[in-house]
Amino acid sequence: MTNTTFYLLQILVSAFLAVLFLQSGIDKIVDRQGNLSWLSGHFAKSPLARIVPLMVTVITILEVAAGTLSAVGCAIIVFSHNSTVAFYGAVVSAIAILCLFLGQRMAKEYAGAAVLVPYFLLALVAIYVLGPH
Protein backbone atom coordinates (compact mmCIF):
# COMPACT_ATOMS: atom_id res chain seq x y z
CA MET A 1 0.00 0.00 0.00
CA THR A 2 1.38 3.42 -0.90
CA ASN A 3 1.81 6.19 1.66
CA THR A 4 -0.88 8.20 -0.11
CA THR A 5 -3.36 5.33 0.06
CA PHE A 6 -2.64 4.76 3.75
CA TYR A 7 -2.94 8.50 4.46
CA LEU A 8 -6.32 8.67 2.68
CA LEU A 9 -7.51 5.59 4.56
CA GLN A 10 -6.61 7.28 7.86
CA ILE A 11 -8.48 10.45 6.90
CA LEU A 12 -11.58 8.64 5.67
CA VAL A 13 -11.92 6.22 8.58
CA SER A 14 -11.48 8.98 11.16
CA ALA A 15 -13.95 11.22 9.29
CA PHE A 16 -16.51 8.40 9.18
CA LEU A 17 -16.25 7.79 12.93
CA ALA A 18 -16.47 11.55 13.57
CA VAL A 19 -19.72 11.86 11.60
CA LEU A 20 -21.19 8.68 13.10
CA PHE A 21 -20.57 9.54 16.73
CA LEU A 22 -20.98 13.32 16.67
CA GLN A 23 -24.39 12.98 15.02
CA SER A 24 -25.49 10.29 17.46
CA GLY A 25 -24.11 12.02 20.55
CA ILE A 26 -25.48 15.43 19.62
CA ASP A 27 -28.90 13.87 18.94
CA LYS A 28 -28.87 12.40 22.46
CA ILE A 29 -28.11 15.86 23.86
CA VAL A 30 -30.64 17.78 21.76
CA ASP A 31 -33.44 15.21 22.18
CA ARG A 32 -32.57 13.72 25.56
CA GLN A 33 -36.22 13.29 26.59
CA GLY A 34 -37.13 11.55 23.35
CA ASN A 35 -34.16 9.22 23.66
CA LEU A 36 -34.92 8.51 27.33
CA SER A 37 -38.55 7.78 26.52
CA TRP A 38 -37.73 5.41 23.66
CA LEU A 39 -34.94 3.64 25.54
CA SER A 40 -37.04 3.25 28.68
CA GLY A 41 -39.55 1.27 26.61
CA HIS A 42 -36.77 -0.58 24.80
CA PHE A 43 -35.19 -1.76 28.07
CA ALA A 44 -38.44 -2.14 30.06
CA LYS A 45 -38.15 -5.93 30.30
CA SER A 46 -34.38 -6.11 30.79
CA PRO A 47 -32.20 -5.99 33.89
CA LEU A 48 -31.10 -2.52 32.74
CA ALA A 49 -34.58 -0.96 33.04
CA ARG A 50 -33.77 0.95 36.24
CA ILE A 51 -30.60 2.59 34.97
CA VAL A 52 -31.68 3.92 31.57
CA PRO A 53 -30.97 7.59 32.43
CA LEU A 54 -27.45 6.69 33.61
CA MET A 55 -26.88 4.57 30.50
CA VAL A 56 -27.97 7.42 28.22
CA THR A 57 -25.61 9.80 30.01
CA VAL A 58 -22.66 7.40 29.75
CA ILE A 59 -23.24 6.53 26.10
CA THR A 60 -23.72 10.22 25.24
CA ILE A 61 -20.37 11.06 26.82
CA LEU A 62 -18.68 8.16 25.02
CA GLU A 63 -20.21 9.08 21.66
CA VAL A 64 -19.36 12.78 21.91
CA ALA A 65 -15.82 11.92 23.03
CA ALA A 66 -15.39 9.38 20.21
CA GLY A 67 -16.75 11.83 17.62
CA THR A 68 -14.73 14.78 18.88
CA LEU A 69 -11.47 12.83 19.10
CA SER A 70 -12.09 11.43 15.62
CA ALA A 71 -12.92 14.84 14.13
CA VAL A 72 -9.98 16.61 15.73
CA GLY A 73 -7.78 13.63 14.88
CA CYS A 74 -8.89 13.76 11.25
CA ALA A 75 -7.92 17.44 11.04
CA ILE A 76 -4.55 16.70 12.65
CA ILE A 77 -3.94 13.92 10.13
CA VAL A 78 -4.70 16.30 7.27
CA PHE A 79 -2.39 19.04 8.57
CA SER A 80 0.43 17.12 10.24
CA HIS A 81 0.09 13.44 9.27
CA ASN A 82 -0.10 12.50 12.97
CA SER A 83 -2.83 9.93 13.72
CA THR A 84 -2.48 9.71 17.52
CA VAL A 85 -5.65 11.64 18.43
CA ALA A 86 -7.67 9.82 15.76
CA PHE A 87 -6.35 6.52 17.14
CA TYR A 88 -7.78 7.36 20.56
CA GLY A 89 -11.03 8.36 18.86
CA ALA A 90 -11.18 4.90 17.27
CA VAL A 91 -10.51 3.23 20.62
CA VAL A 92 -13.30 5.21 22.32
CA SER A 93 -15.53 4.42 19.31
CA ALA A 94 -14.96 0.68 19.79
CA ILE A 95 -15.76 1.01 23.51
CA ALA A 96 -18.97 2.93 22.72
CA ILE A 97 -20.04 0.28 20.22
CA LEU A 98 -19.34 -2.47 22.77
CA CYS A 99 -21.57 -0.65 25.26
CA LEU A 100 -24.33 -0.33 22.67
CA PHE A 101 -23.90 -4.00 21.74
CA LEU A 102 -24.16 -5.06 25.39
CA GLY A 103 -27.33 -3.02 25.79
CA GLN A 104 -28.92 -4.55 22.71
CA ARG A 105 -28.04 -8.06 23.85
CA MET A 106 -29.38 -7.39 27.36
CA ALA A 107 -32.62 -6.11 25.84
CA LYS A 108 -32.73 -9.28 23.70
CA GLU A 109 -32.78 -7.07 20.62
CA TYR A 110 -30.62 -9.42 18.57
CA ALA A 111 -31.30 -7.78 15.20
CA GLY A 112 -30.22 -4.42 16.64
CA ALA A 113 -27.09 -6.00 18.06
CA ALA A 114 -26.28 -7.54 14.68
CA VAL A 115 -26.49 -4.12 13.00
CA LEU A 116 -23.64 -2.94 15.26
CA VAL A 117 -21.19 -5.62 14.08
CA PRO A 118 -20.06 -3.79 10.89
CA TYR A 119 -19.50 -0.60 12.89
CA PHE A 120 -17.42 -2.52 15.42
CA LEU A 121 -15.37 -4.09 12.64
CA LEU A 122 -14.80 -0.65 11.14
CA ALA A 123 -13.65 0.63 14.54
CA LEU A 124 -11.21 -2.28 14.79
CA VAL A 125 -9.86 -1.51 11.32
CA ALA A 126 -9.55 2.14 12.36
CA ILE A 127 -7.56 1.16 15.45
CA TYR A 128 -5.23 -0.86 13.26
CA VAL A 129 -4.85 1.81 10.56
CA LEU A 130 -4.47 4.71 12.97
CA GLY A 131 -2.30 2.98 15.57
CA PRO A 132 1.47 3.18 15.82
CA HIS A 133 3.35 1.18 13.23
ABEGO torsion letter per residue (X at the ends): XBAAAAAAAAAAAAAAAAAAAAAAAAAAAABAAAAAAAAAAAAAABAAAAAAAAAAAAAAAAAAAAAAAAAAAAAAAAAAGBAAAAAAAAAAAAAAAAAAAAAAAAAGBAAAAAAAAAAAAAAAAAAAAABBX
